[in-house]
């Protein structure tokens, strides 16, 4: 691994049947501002919005026509759970080769302008689609990031939500799933006291925790927040579920610490 190598949890992608309604709920609850709507997703039958969460991103996509992969995901899960875990890195091709050497198929490769992304098949990764991407000049977290548009930095709002700390995967068998993801990432697995596992990246963590469900799912996002009380109050006002240190929106459980 070269001195310049990095692998960061950079973006999470959720799916909604009603894009504008869920985007408004996320914006109001977490105090975030839309930075971009990416026209490049239209060819996949999708519309989207992106919110900066510090120097990371929360994306919501919504099908605009029948027969999309995201639409099938939405139908299968009834509007629950996350769709994609997206990592930026110094060399997506390296992770592509690594995945293929492990028998993990590439579902899609995306090239436009200064951006390149490799998406892995969710049937091979389990729980969520994984993407590795890179943007020219994007080694600096405040630098360019292709999916977020040219001026995403102007939309950063940290008065209520400061940063994206990690994601939480629920699995009936956490250790094998953690080992599979860790092998792709070339990172170690740390076992947790609750029977779960953690993979630590250069920015952000992935926790895989036990569940009683029959399949592995992307169930939670862990946030660093500045105003937990304001987030909980806003979530209640939006009709979102509020728990002990959590709020739920767009099918996702957000831990607010």
Rosetta blueprint (number, residue, H / E / L):
1 X L
2 X L
3 X L
4 X L
5 X L
6 X L
7 X E
8 X E
9 X E
10 X E
11 X E
12 X E
13 X E
14 X E
15 X E
16 X L
17 X L
18 X L
19 X H
20 X H
21 X H
22 X H
23 X H
24 X H
25 X H
26 X H
27 X H
28 X H
29 X H
30 X H
31 X L
32 X L
33 X L
34 X E
35 X E
36 X E
37 X L
38 X L
39 X H
40 X H
41 X H
42 X H
43 X H
44 X H
45 X L
46 X E
47 X E
48 X E
49 X E
50 X E
51 X E
52 X E
53 X E
54 X L
55 X L
56 X E
57 X E
58 X E
59 X E
60 X E
61 X E
62 X E
63 X E
64 X L
65 X L
66 X L
67 X L
68 X L
69 X H
70 X H
71 X H
72 X H
73 X H
74 X H
75 X H
76 X H
77 X H
78 X L
79 X L
80 X L
81 X L
82 X E
83 X E
84 X E
85 X E
86 X E
87 X E
88 X E
89 X E
90 X L
91 X L
92 X H
93 X H
94 X H
95 X H
96 X H
97 X H
98 X H
99 X H
100 X H
101 X H
102 X L
103 X L
104 X L
105 X L
106 X E
107 X E
108 X E
109 X E
110 X E
111 X E
112 X E
113 X L
114 X L
115 X E
116 X E
117 X E
118 X E
119 X E
120 X E
121 X L
122 X H
123 X H
124 X H
125 X H
126 X L
127 X L
128 X L
129 X E
130 X E
131 X E
132 X E
133 X E
134 X E
135 X E
136 X L
137 X L
138 X L
139 X L
140 X L
141 X L
142 X L
143 X L
144 X L
145 X L
146 X H
147 X H
148 X H
149 X L
150 X L
151 X L
152 X H
153 X H
154 X H
155 X H
156 X L
157 X L
158 X L
159 X L
160 X L
161 X E
162 X E
163 X E
164 X E
165 X E
166 X E
167 X E
168 X E
169 X E
170 X E
171 X E
172 X L
173 X L
174 X H
175 X H
176 X H
177 X H
178 X H
179 X H
180 X H
181 X H
182 X H
183 X H
184 X H
185 X H
186 X L
187 X L
188 X L
189 X L
190 X E
191 X E
192 X L
193 X L
194 X L
195 X L
196 X L
197 X E
198 X E
199 X E
200 X E
201 X L
202 X L
203 X E
204 X L
205 X E
206 X E
207 X E
208 X E
209 X E
210 X E
211 X L
212 X L
213 X L
214 X L
215 X L
216 X L
217 X E
218 X E
219 X E
220 X E
221 X E
222 X E
223 X E
224 X E
225 X E
226 X L
227 X L
228 X H
229 X H
230 X H
231 X H
232 X H
233 X H
234 X H
235 X H
236 X H
237 X H
238 X L
239 X L
240 X L
241 X L
242 X E
243 X E
244 X L
245 X L
246 X E
247 X E
248 X E
249 X E
250 X L
251 X L
252 X E
253 X E
254 X E
255 X E
256 X E
257 X L
